[in-house]
């Protein structure tokens, strides 16, 4: 699988594999950003609208615009956040004028932007003076991805597992450099550690197969090899007396303010 061609087109499938994780991390992220009410938001790389929905539920925005390159994802997003507006677009060339928003966010996206610095620069461009640019992303190099237990065991078994095109963009020091390099002031970074519980190991493992880089590898594996993989992964996870599985993940976040 060419890791540089990872695309998410199915909003419902993305919700199953990442929606819960996104919501848990997104709540902590929004509490940290601590926005005021009645502001104009742009959610860059909004995907299926999981984070956009959080904005509308928790932040009392005056308006929210979501931008994503996938028509399929945007169609799904419209069903869950009817009061938000969604438009197809590129994070490196946002389809809005200068100084259009008060807050620009990028949730679990920056490592998919081909040139992350351009993505941050675009957020800054569409923000008014004093506006806030903020993002969080799974710490891919640091093993913070929710499905790292599966991916690490696949790698240990000799399989090549793809990832986003710009994984280093999720390093906390890289995010700080991107924010300061874009001219933002009062830049802060932090780690966000979250946990998510599944009813069973089978539920956890089934959802992992929906990750393109994992599912594509699994298709080429014999059933006996998959069974062996499951045993290895199960041994790395917390399983309680009821058979529930709790996974953990870690994201890095950055925020900064436009001068003026």
Secondary structure, DSSP 8 states (H G I E B T S, - for coil): --GGG-----HHHHIIIIIHHHHHHHHHHHHHH---SS-EEEEET-TTSHHHHHHHHHS--SEEEEEES-HHHHHHHHHH-TTSEEEE-BTTB-SS-TT-EEEEEEES-GGGSTTHHHHHHHHHHTEEEEEEEEEEEE-TTTT-STTHHHHHHHHHTT------TTGGGGSHHHHHHHHHHTT-EEEEEEEEEEEEEES-HHHHHHHHTTSHHHHHHHTTS-HHHHHHHHHHHHHHSEE-TT--EEEEEEEEEEEEE---
